[in-house]
């Protein structure tokens, strides 16, 4: 059965001036679908099999394309809105016919030029469409752990909870309301850290790395700078905050925490005028 919105392997039935007609292999159904001339393979024979993506053109006719990486039914991805009308919006998704985002499937009012996270589906008329209601399609079968760096797309902001984020455009996460910046909107891509993983494997996200993990990074940074200075750095807890900031990008408090960690690990020793690697 030939289905729209999916990659399928079809058989070359016959050639015409404007392309190739394809059919389902080993099927009694003689339905054929056009592969336009500009997408024909350089070498082929009638009966050859070819992988194509099936969609409907501007005249609602089934058509095939050999383009790769076109989202299939059920996929979640980010696309830019190229126009907005009374019945919905249209998004650029890599094909000549733009992807239709019905008005009823817009959780937020979309704007031309902005990108939004959507799920791909087929409506009752067999048209490939998009919906911004993606929450129910997101998964929780990830392997992230607290402290891991993560990136995702905001697809909803709730004043009672925070920003709902699709990590890797696949996994469900929540950024708490107190960390939401006023400029955040649906469609924004953000980077943060796993604050915790709940019992149902959903992710609580933070824009700030946990202090104990950040301390490890800060300590490694300081140690690497000492090594670059032949094992000795003329800085200590009496160094002015602005010098520390310029050198490491750290506050004096964070600097002292990291130095303390290095001391406990016996990786450095303090001298009168600085720090030296053991």
N, C-alpha and C positions, 0 to 999 in steps of 0.2 A: 504494500500500500504506500503510495506516494504521499508524504506529509509535508506541509509547509512549516517553515521555521526550523528545519533540521538538515543536517548533512546526510546524504544518502548516496549509495553507489548505484548508478543507473547505466543502462546499456545504450550505445549509440544505435538508433533505429535507422535514420537516413539523413542525408545532407540536402540543404536547400541553399539558395543564393545568400540568404541572410543568417545562416548558422546551421546548427545541428539539432535534430530532434532526438530526444532521449526517452526511453521507456523503462519500466521496471523489468529487470531480468526474470526470465522463466515465469512470466505471468500471462494469463489469458487476457488481462486488461490491456487494451491497445492504446490507452491514454498516453500521449506524448507531450513532452515539455521542451520548449525552445531553450537552447544554449546559444546566445547571440554570437555572431561571427567573430567579434573582437575578443571573445573568450575561448574560441576554439583552440584545441591543442595543435601544435605545428604538424605533428604526424599522428595519424589515427587510421583505423579501419572500421568499417561497419561491423557492429557486434562487440567492439571494444567496450570495456567498462570504465567509468569515470566517476570520481567523487565530486558531487556538486551540492550547493546549498539551494533550497527551494523557497521562493517567496513570490509575492504578487506584485506586478508592475503597476504603473500609474493607471492603467486601464483594467486593473483587477484580473489580469491574466497570470496564470502560473508561469514562472520563468526560473531558469537555473543560472547559477553563477559559480565559477571556480575560485572566487576570492576566498581566502583563508581567514580564520579568526572572527567570523561573523557570529554574534551571539545566537545560541539556539534557545528553543522554548525551555523555560525554567531557569535560564542563566540570569545572573545579577551582574549589572555593569553600570558604569557611569557614562552618560552622554550629554552633549550640549544641546540646549534648545535653540533651534534656528528660526522658529516663527511660532506665534501664538494667535489662535483664532477663536471664534465663538464656540466651537464644538470641542476644542482641545488644542494641543500643541504638537509640534513636529520636532524630532531630534535627529541629529546627524549620527548615524551608526555605521557608516562605511559603505552603504549602498546608494544607488542613484535615487531610489524612492526612500524618503525620510521615514523614520519610525514614528508612528502615531501614538501620542499620549492623550487619551480621552480626558475630557474635563472631569468626568466622574472618577477618574483614577488619579487625580491630583490631590494628595493630602494637603499640600500647600500650593498657593498660587505661584506658578512657575513664571520665570522671566527669560526673555530672549538673551542669549549670550552667557547664561549661567548653566552649570552642569548639575545634574541630579542623578541620584542612584535609583535605578529602576529594575524591575523584574520583567522578563519577556514572556508573553503568553499569546494564545490564539483566541480571538473572540468568537461569538456564535456565527459570524459571517466568514470564518476562516481567514480573518485578517490578522497579521502579526502586529501586536500592540504592546505598549509598555504601561506599567503601573508603578506609582511611588509607594504603594502599600507593600513594602518588602519584608516587614518584620517576621511574618509567618514563614517566610522562605529561608530565613537565616538558620544556621546550624550551630551546634554546641560541641561538635566532635573535634575540638582542637587540642593541641599539646602545649599550649602556653602555660607558663608558670609565673608566679609573682616576681616582679622585677624585669620581666622581658619587655623589650621595646616593641611597640605595636603601632600600626598605622591603619586608618580607616576613613570612611565617609559618613558624615552626619546625615541621617535621613529623616530625623524627627527631633523636635525640641519640646519637652513637656515641662511646664513650670513647676509641677509637683515632684518631678524626678530629676530631670536634667536632659542631657543630649543622648539620644539613642544612636549608637554608632555601629556600622557594619565593618568589622575588622577584616582586612583583606577582601572586602566586599563579600564575605562568606559567613562570618561569625558574629554573634550578638554581644554587644558590650554597652555599658552605661557609663557616661561621664557625669558625675554628680553636679547638681545645679550650682553649688558654690564655686565650681571651677569653670563655669561657662562664661566666656567673655561676651560682652554686648554685641560684638561684631559677628559672632557665630551665627550661621544660617544653614538651613538644609542644603546639602550639596557640597559643603566645605570639607576638605580633606584635612585631617589632623593627625598628629603623631604624639604618642604619650607612652605610658607604661602600664603593665598589668599591676593593679593595686592588690587585687585578690581574685581568686576563682571560687565561685559559690558552689554549693552542693550540687546544683543542677548543671554545673560547668559553664554557666554564664559568667562573663567577665565584668568586673568593676574596674574602670579605667581611671588613670590619673595623669594629668599633664606634668606632674612633678615626680621625679624618681624618689622612691622611699629613701629616707635619710641614711639608713644603714648601708644601703646599696650605693648611694651617691658617695658616701664616705670612702668606699672601696675604690671607686673611680678616681676620686680626688687624690687619694694616697698614691695610686699608680702614676697619676700625672706628675705629682711632685717628685716621686722617685725617678721618673724618666728625665725630668729637667736636671736633677742633681747629677745623673749619669752623663748627660750631655755637657755638663760643666766639670768634667774630669773628676767626678766623685765628690765635689764639694760645692756648696751654695751658700753665699754670704747673706742668708736670710734666717730669721728665727721669729719667736713670738713677740719680739719687740719691734719688728719691722712695721713701718707705717701701713695702714690699711690700703692706701692708694697704690703703694708699690706692689703689694700682694695682688691687688685687683689687676693691675697692668701686666703682671708677670703670669698669673695663673687664671685670671678671670674669676677668682673666688673671693668671698667675703673673708674677713680676718677670722671670724668664728669657724667657718668651714675649713680654713687653712689649719687652724690649731687642732681641730678634730682629726684631720687627716695626718698631721704630723704626729699626734698622739698615737694613732694607729700604727704608724711606721715604727715608733719607738717600742710599742708593745710587741711588735713582730721582730724586734731586734734587727731591723733592716738599716737603721741609721743611728748615729750618735750625735748629740748636741755638743757643740764647742762654743767658746765664748762669743765668736763672731759669726756662727753659722751652723750648717748641718753637713755631716759627712757620712757617706755610705760605709757600712761595716765591712 
